[in-house]
Amino acid sequence: MKVTVLVVGKLKEAYLKQGIAEYQKRLGRFTKLDIIELADEKTPDKASPAENLAILDKEGQRILNKIAERDYVIALAIEGKSFTSEAFSQMLGQATMSGYSHLVFVIGGSLGLSTSVKKRANVLVSFGAMTLPHQLMRLVLMEQIYRAFMIQQGSPYHK
C-alpha cells in the first residue's frame, strides 16, 4: 500500500516539519508515504468571488494532475464527514480491502478545494468545524494516519 499526501503550499515552520518527519518515519513500517507540495496561487487582498474561483480552479487542476484513476482520494473539507479515530481507521481499511492500493489525502490552499477536486474525491473528511492553519492540518493529518494504522494493528498507542 502507498499513501500520498497532496498539499497546496509550502511548509515553512521548522517545528511542524519536525513533527511531520517524525510521523513519516513512524509510518515507514506500515506504508510508503510521500508528501507532495503543490504551488499555491497568490490571493490578492479583497479578491472578488470570480478571482477566488479562478484561484481554486488553478490549484484544483494541479491537484487533479497528480491523481490517478485508481487512487482512493480522501479530501479534507470542512463540509465533509467527521469520523472518530476508530471509524477513520476502519474507512481506510475498507478502502484497501476494496482493492485500492494507493490512498491520496488532499489538503487545499487557503481558499479550500475546488468543486472538481471534491467531486473526484471518494470521501470528504472534516476534522471539525474549526478552521485550522493548513500547515498545522498537515501535522494533525499525519498523526491521524499513523493512529489509524496503529488501531488496525491493535496497538495500545490509541488508548
Residue pairs with C-beta under 8 A, 6 or more apart in sequence:
1 30
1 31
1 32
1 96
1 101
1 102
1 103
2 31
2 32
2 33
2 34
2 101
2 102
2 103
3 27
3 31
3 32
3 33
3 34
3 102
3 103
3 104
3 105
3 145
4 33
4 34
4 35
4 36
4 66
4 71
4 102
4 103
4 104
4 105
5 33
5 34
5 35
5 36
5 104
5 105
5 107
5 138
5 141
5 142
6 36
6 38
6 63
6 66
6 67
6 104
6 105
6 106
6 107
7 35
7 36
7 37
7 38
7 106
7 107
7 134
7 138
8 37
8 38
8 39
8 40
8 59
8 62
8 63
8 107
8 108
8 109
8 134
9 37
9 38
9 40
9 109
9 110
9 134
9 135
10 37
10 40
11 17
11 20
11 37
11 135
11 138
12 135
13 135
16 135
16 136
16 138
16 139
19 139
19 142
20 35
20 138
20 139
20 142
23 139
23 142
23 143
23 145
23 146
24 33
24 35
24 142
26 146
27 33
27 142
27 145
27 146
27 149
30 149
30 153
31 149
33 145
35 138
36 66
38 59
38 62
38 63
38 66
39 62
40 59
40 109
40 110
41 55
41 58
41 59
41 109
43 51
43 52
43 55
43 110
43 111
44 51
47 55
52 111
55 109
55 111
56 108
56 111
56 112
56 113
56 114
56 115
57 114
57 116
59 108
59 109
59 111
59 113
59 114
60 113
60 114
60 115
60 116
60 117
61 114
61 116
63 106
63 108
63 113
63 114
63 117
64 116
64 117
64 120
66 104
67 73
67 104
67 120
68 102
70 100
70 101
70 102
71 100
71 102
71 103
71 104
72 95
72 98
72 100
72 102
72 103
72 104
72 122
73 104
73 106
73 120
73 121
73 122
73 123
74 92
74 103
74 104
74 105
74 106
74 121
74 122
74 123
74 125
75 105
75 106
75 108
75 113
75 117
75 118
75 120
75 121
75 123
75 124
75 125
76 105
76 106
76 107
76 108
76 113
76 124
76 125
76 126
76 127
76 137
76 141
77 108
77 112
77 113
77 118
77 121
77 124
77 125
77 126
78 112
78 126
78 129
78 131
79 124
79 126
80 123
80 124
80 125
80 126
81 123
81 124
81 125
81 126
82 125
82 126
82 127
82 128
83 91
83 125
85 144
85 147
85 148
85 151
85 158
86 151
86 158
88 125
88 144
88 147
88 148
89 147
89 148
89 149
89 151
89 152
91 123
92 103
92 145
92 148
92 152
93 148
93 152
95 103
95 122
96 103
105 141
105 145
106 113
106 117
106 121
107 134
107 137
107 138
107 141
108 114
108 117
108 134
109 134
110 134
118 124
127 137
127 140
127 141
127 144
132 140
147 157
147 158
150 157
150 158
151 158
